[in-house]
Amino acid sequence: MLIEIRDLHKVYRMGSERVHALQGVDLDVDEGEYVALAGPSGSGKSTLMHLIGCLDTPTSGTYYLAGSDVSRLGDRSLAGIRNRQIGFVFQTFNLLPRATAQHNVEVPLIYGGVRGAERRRRAAEVLEMVGLGDRRHHRPSELSGGQRQRVAIARGLVMRPHILLADEPTGNLDSATGRDILALFDSLHAQGQTIILVTHDPQVAAHAARRIFIRDGKIESDERRA
């Protein structure tokens, strides 16, 4: 099992008030699954994404990632997990504006201590995989929105992570470009990549093989495509 989550709670303090963002979530995800976490604003899906992505720690409960209990790790250890095991794709791309596509993709490898020649080879390889082999020397301002998101996906894949975690990846794209990005996710899933996609859009969630709907900090439904 790639992800094992048991009785996960997350409570935020806002002044004197306690906000229960997650209330006893249980979740298993196998390697190679394509999962959509869906739900309305304030449902807890973003909190769950942050915990799965090791961007935050739970108030209580356990989270095992690839057999390791990451729910009690400190910030430094979590940063290492994020770099090596989780690739992130964000709605706003989060690319370095003055860097080329190639250099943007190399950034996680730099933090991971990968040497120059190997770094350049791997970045070029994943850019080719996402259909941007001929755009690797272009800066973000020279690329379309869809191409920028493809660079962001390549950056998320370059460390060969256990999970590609995508937060509203089509939110800043027009409908046609969004469909192209979802088709790329379909292709990556077919190659064995585990994908967890967070969205409020039911049409986007429908692309995933498994759809988990969250409301009021709890899993309301968990459906698999027939």
HURA-V910350 format. One record per backbone hydrogen bond with DSSP energy under -1.0 kcal/mol. NH is the residue of the N-H (numbers start at 1). CO is the residue of the C=O. E is the energy in kcal/mol with one decimal. If there is no record, write none. Layout:
nh={NH | NH}
co={CO | CO}
e={E | E}
This chain:
nh={3 | 4 | 5 | 6 | 8 | 9 | 10 | 12 | 14 | 17 | 19 | 21 | 21 | 22 | 23 | 25 | 27 | 29 | 33 | 35 | 36 | 37 | 38 | 43 | 48 | 49 | 50 | 51 | 52 | 53 | 54 | 55 | 56 | 59 | 60 | 62 | 64 | 65 | 66 | 68 | 70 | 78 | 79 | 80 | 81 | 82 | 83 | 84 | 85 | 87 | 89 | 93 | 94 | 99 | 101 | 102 | 104 | 105 | 106 | 107 | 110 | 111 | 112 | 113 | 114 | 119 | 120 | 121 | 122 | 123 | 124 | 125 | 126 | 127 | 128 | 129 | 130 | 131 | 132 | 135 | 138 | 142 | 143 | 148 | 149 | 150 | 151 | 152 | 153 | 154 | 155 | 156 | 157 | 158 | 160 | 162 | 163 | 164 | 165 | 166 | 167 | 168 | 171 | 173 | 178 | 179 | 180 | 181 | 182 | 183 | 184 | 185 | 186 | 187 | 188 | 189 | 190 | 191 | 192 | 193 | 195 | 196 | 197 | 198 | 199 | 205 | 206 | 207 | 208 | 210 | 211 | 212 | 213 | 214 | 215 | 217 | 218 | 220 | 221 | 223 | 225}
co={29 | 64 | 27 | 62 | 25 | 60 | 22 | 19 | 17 | 14 | 12 | 10 | 19 | 10 | 217 | 8 | 5 | 3 | 30 | 195 | 210 | 197 | 212 | 40 | 44 | 45 | 46 | 47 | 48 | 49 | 51 | 50 | 50 | 9 | 9 | 6 | 4 | 68 | 2 | 65 | 63 | 74 | 75 | 76 | 77 | 78 | 79 | 80 | 81 | 163 | 165 | 90 | 92 | 96 | 138 | 136 | 100 | 101 | 102 | 103 | 106 | 107 | 108 | 110 | 109 | 115 | 116 | 117 | 118 | 119 | 120 | 121 | 122 | 123 | 124 | 125 | 126 | 128 | 127 | 132 | 135 | 139 | 140 | 144 | 145 | 146 | 147 | 148 | 149 | 150 | 151 | 152 | 153 | 154 | 157 | 85 | 85 | 194 | 87 | 196 | 89 | 198 | 168 | 170 | 174 | 175 | 176 | 177 | 178 | 179 | 180 | 181 | 182 | 183 | 184 | 185 | 186 | 187 | 189 | 188 | 33 | 164 | 35 | 166 | 37 | 201 | 202 | 204 | 205 | 34 | 223 | 36 | 221 | 38 | 218 | 43 | 215 | 213 | 213 | 211 | 209}
e={-2.4 | -2.3 | -2.9 | -2.2 | -2.5 | -2.6 | -1.6 | -2.8 | -3.0 | -1.8 | -3.5 | -1.5 | -1.2 | -1.5 | -3.1 | -2.2 | -2.0 | -2.0 | -1.6 | -3.0 | -2.7 | -3.2 | -3.0 | -1.8 | -2.4 | -2.3 | -2.4 | -1.9 | -2.8 | -2.7 | -1.4 | -2.9 | -1.0 | -2.2 | -1.5 | -2.0 | -2.9 | -2.8 | -3.2 | -1.8 | -2.2 | -2.5 | -2.2 | -1.6 | -2.0 | -2.7 | -2.0 | -2.2 | -3.0 | -3.2 | -2.3 | -1.4 | -2.7 | -1.1 | -2.1 | -2.8 | -2.6 | -2.1 | -1.5 | -1.0 | -2.1 | -2.1 | -1.7 | -1.5 | -2.6 | -2.8 | -2.6 | -2.0 | -2.5 | -2.2 | -2.1 | -2.0 | -2.1 | -2.0 | -1.9 | -1.8 | -1.7 | -1.4 | -3.4 | -2.0 | -1.7 | -2.2 | -1.8 | -2.4 | -2.1 | -1.8 | -2.1 | -2.3 | -2.3 | -2.6 | -2.6 | -2.0 | -1.4 | -1.4 | -2.5 | -1.1 | -1.9 | -2.4 | -3.6 | -2.6 | -3.0 | -2.9 | -1.8 | -1.7 | -2.8 | -2.1 | -1.6 | -2.1 | -2.4 | -2.1 | -1.7 | -2.1 | -2.2 | -2.0 | -2.5 | -2.7 | -2.1 | -1.1 | -2.0 | -2.2 | -2.4 | -2.5 | -3.2 | -3.2 | -2.3 | -2.4 | -1.7 | -1.6 | -1.6 | -1.7 | -3.2 | -3.1 | -2.3 | -3.0 | -2.5 | -3.0 | -1.7 | -2.8 | -1.4 | -2.8 | -3.5}
